[in-house]
């Protein structure tokens, strides 16, 4: 009985160690992919910034429009 419990605990610890190692691997892969994505976005932004500038301008226009409507109702 005691041996079974000890073996079960050992198996559980091994499973947790394996899961921890796999989670760390996945986290590292995710960080690397995120860094590549950020580098690519930075490169594209420096090559052609106008779509980003236009998108920010349109977003600000809509925010101003909605904020103006809220104030006129009150």
C-alpha positions as CSV (number, residue, x, y, z in Angstrom):
1,X,0.0,0.0,0.0
2,X,2.7,2.4,1.0
3,X,4.8,1.4,-2.0
4,X,1.9,2.1,-4.4
5,X,1.4,5.6,-2.9
6,X,5.1,6.3,-3.2
7,X,5.2,5.1,-6.8
8,X,2.2,7.2,-7.7
9,X,3.7,10.3,-6.2
10,X,6.9,9.7,-8.1
11,X,5.0,9.2,-11.3
12,X,3.1,12.4,-10.6
13,X,6.3,14.3,-10.0
14,X,7.8,13.0,-13.3
15,X,4.7,14.0,-15.2
16,X,4.8,17.5,-13.6
17,X,8.5,17.9,-14.5
18,X,7.8,16.9,-18.1
19,X,4.8,19.3,-18.3
20,X,6.9,22.1,-16.9
21,X,9.7,21.5,-19.4
22,X,7.2,21.4,-22.3
23,X,5.5,24.6,-21.1
24,X,8.9,26.3,-20.9
25,X,9.7,25.2,-24.5
26,X,6.4,26.5,-25.8
27,X,6.8,29.8,-24.0
28,X,10.3,30.2,-25.5
29,X,8.9,29.4,-29.0
30,X,6.1,31.9,-28.5
31,X,8.6,34.6,-27.4
32,X,10.7,34.0,-30.5
33,X,7.7,34.2,-32.8
34,X,6.6,37.4,-31.1
35,X,10.0,38.9,-31.5
36,X,10.0,38.0,-35.3
37,X,6.5,39.5,-35.7
38,X,7.5,42.7,-34.0
39,X,10.7,43.0,-36.1
40,X,8.7,42.4,-39.3
41,X,6.1,45.0,-38.3
42,X,8.9,47.5,-37.4
43,X,10.5,46.9,-40.8
44,X,7.2,47.4,-42.6
45,X,6.5,50.5,-40.6
46,X,9.8,52.1,-41.5
47,X,9.4,51.1,-45.2
48,X,5.9,52.5,-45.6
49,X,4.5,54.4,-42.6
50,X,1.6,56.0,-44.4
51,X,-1.0,53.3,-43.9
52,X,-0.3,53.4,-40.2
53,X,-0.6,57.2,-40.1
54,X,-3.8,57.0,-42.0
55,X,-5.2,54.3,-39.8
56,X,-4.4,56.3,-36.6
57,X,-6.0,59.5,-38.2
58,X,-9.2,57.6,-39.1
59,X,-9.4,56.1,-35.6
60,X,-9.0,59.5,-34.0
61,X,-11.6,60.9,-36.3
62,X,-14.1,58.3,-35.2
63,X,-13.2,58.7,-31.5
64,X,-13.8,62.4,-31.9
65,X,-17.1,61.8,-33.7
66,X,-18.4,59.5,-31.0
67,X,-17.2,61.7,-28.1
68,X,-19.0,64.7,-29.8
69,X,-22.2,62.7,-30.0
70,X,-22.1,61.7,-26.3
71,X,-21.7,65.3,-25.2
72,X,-24.5,66.6,-27.5
73,X,-26.9,64.2,-25.9
74,X,-26.2,65.3,-22.4
